Amino acid sequence: MSSPDLSDAEHQQVAETLRQAGVPAEDLQSVLKILDGHGLSMGPKIGEFEQLFCDYIGAKHAIGVNSGTAGLHLCVRAAGIGPGDLVITTPFSFVASTNVLLFENAIPVFVDVNPTTGNLDPDLAAEAARDLAAGGAKARKWLPRKGAENPSAFKALLPVDVFGQPAALDLMRQVADEHGLKVIEDSCEALGSEYRGRKAGSLGDYGVFAFYPNKQITTGEGGVIVTDDDQAAATMRALRNQGRAPGDTWLQHTLLGYNYRLDEMSAALGVAQMARIEELLRKREQVSRWYDDRLDELPQVERYVIEPDTTRMSWFVYVVKFRQGVDRDALAQKLEGRGIPVRPYFAPIHLQPYMVKRFGYHPGDFPVTEDLGRRGLALPFSSVMTEAMVDQVCQALADSLTH
Ligand SMILES: Cc1ncc(COP(=O)(O)O)c(C=O)c1O
């Protein structure tokens, strides 16, 4: 890559920033080629990127979009989820998995999570589904204190593959089939993971991946939806492109749509990154093993459990939980003070100010989620971390825990 406007030092800085995001200079060549003659949007690269996803996931359709959030939103629309509809989901996630329901004025029905994995508790989800399907007082006990006075239909399950580990998808499918529900699998953190030998994202009616720079592959911003449903795929393609259905001209819009298109530069980067997916996943797995080995020696640190059903784990972040008695926030501050960037993970969705205001949630409503949220810390993690860097983090952690 070269540009006459950048000094050598600036070039080096750009290269280093990209290297840290797991994007080598070679990948940028394919982006630069786009600038060198192709159209910048709706050209051939998005189709190529989508085909790679169909092949990798084993899905009939892949639809490229400009973020994971956009992808999830299109799934909500395609599933026909609208005002007052009930959708079982998790409060232990990144906010987008809930927000996409609120965009359509649907009601997220939170169910608490499994303390060892952070994923939606399948038994509780099954119980909630039975009660919601029964309606009346039984259903009400799962609904928020306010903001859900006039529920419409019970429509879907929206499980999240937390930190890269697939949710208990066979059980979710069973519950969904029993009650005639759609399953939207939020696999934004789980590209490459496998559940009972099948790829994450392929287990629901729709699966969604995201490519922000902290993800397993990046396109800068971007996402992909995968589905085997022909009609839903056609609807989502129209919705991402301002509602233009096949046959519509540029200024004809059969549906109310959005601009959720993935541009050609991002798609080109995605194609280059997908060519190296195995290498990227293996590097992340190696970093997780280095952490595992070192953290085994710290009794105050607990790790999330990788279930036997997770036949392949694709590592998105490396999150640890501290045992009772450790002040997580003080520890995080000490680590930050030593130049180690860490982040509490996740902040429970139901306690975000806008959720408290809208649905009247209180602390204590989802105790497992809140406990994990209080004790969890994401350690520095990427495909370009070296063993020496992991050593440095673990040494700083050990020192901070003892002093
Ligand atoms: C679980 C989950 N869902 C959805 C998203 C949203 O993806 P994006 O940031 O690409 O919109 C993320 C992103 O971090 C995520 O972790």
The ligand as a Gaussian input file, in Angstrom:
#p B3LYP/6-31G(d) Opt

LIG

0 1
 C      -24.028000     -10.446000      20.513000
 C      -23.957000      -9.302000      19.551000
 N      -25.043000      -8.999000      18.836000
 C      -25.036000      -7.980000      17.955000
 C      -23.921000      -7.217000      17.754000
 C      -24.007000      -6.059000      16.819000
 O      -23.091000      -6.056000      15.790000
 P      -22.665000      -4.663000      15.100000
 O      -21.799000      -3.925000      16.073000
 O      -21.933000      -5.084000      13.869000
 O      -23.895000      -3.924000      14.791000
 C      -22.759000      -7.492000      18.469000
 C      -21.552000      -6.683000      18.273000
 O      -20.651000      -6.617000      19.056000
 C      -22.776000      -8.558000      19.408000
 O      -21.699000      -8.852000      20.144000

